[in-house]
């Protein structure tokens, strides 16, 4: 009887020890080098930044860039799957060394984690075809403009608030919406244009045009734990080199099928 | 499951949903009327037509009954523009549903046409009636009563089938439900209200068709 009780108590104690949150410090550059492993968080639901291939491995632009960084450090790369809500806690608690996945730099996030220099941009803008004379998204706010959008996506809120006069055709998915635009069912589409590049390329005869003035440009960087300057400083230098030697642009084109619409001009001062 | 239902966020959208239901009804009604015309002609062609005419009708029926309606509309909406025929979402869905309904209604009516006694048809012919007169005065009055229940079933199925118009950008009931769902994330509330509107639509249709059938054709229809 007593023995059994003791066993239960010990088991319960063990559970508490295992499950209790252990305060983990983010790993410094030295610790990464001595462990011979770089641990990176990638979101596999954002193709072509991150996606599962047929072997169920995560591949994409983020993985290629991280592999290059790991090679430059001379360590192994370990890719950890992260999602939008948990990725910042993952970095803050040191479970991963840095996080990617369209991490737009913004002041709210910068309170909790630190950012490197930009790794890439995303253009939230207007996709149209040659022959249409829109100069900014404001030109779309007219009753004779037919937009083609994807049902249930975030740009719809922007359209409702800013170009409410335009007619909107809502289709089910991006391939259908881009095809409808190519077939002349509409005049323009407002979205993050980089991500529709692969669908644009499927319509070879269509002369695509991205309106010069973007609605917004998001600068996406690598997120590291707050105060982990040894890692961040190294990543800044490495990213500067990778921008300058064209590695990032080539890798972008490989995955997105188009050049980065708003290129990062690497500055040597940071 | 601990989920708090919040109908308050969705009730404002009910008029918007009912507007969508109106579009669903329109599509179903127009496609059914068009389908009835095709179906009657098809049944005539299959019963009285020569080998070539009935062969062509058979091919049409076989094609539209053995391919999914979604694929048919997809073809009309996305493949025809490459041949220079650009139809709007509404037109493409309406034409697709009409052609599809035409095939099913041909088959339903063919069964009726063949149930008319040969003697009656011969009697009509002896009286000097033309083919159209024979169909109008002998066949249709005869089969209307028998065919009324399967025809109203087909109408109800078509009302529910309009939900696929959402995929082609027609803002009917289901499309509007998706829009509200994406805006409010109140999926259970949005889709339960949508389901109730669909049930109301089909129950009303069943009731109206039942009354219609009872008084016009003396068909033994259950009202609800």
Interface residues (C-beta under 8 A of the other chain):
Chain A: X151 X152 X153 X156 X157 X169 X170 X171 X172 X176 X179 X180 X183 X184 X185
Chain B: X78 X81 X82 X86 X89 X166 X167 X168 X169 X171 X175 X178 X179 X181 X182 X183
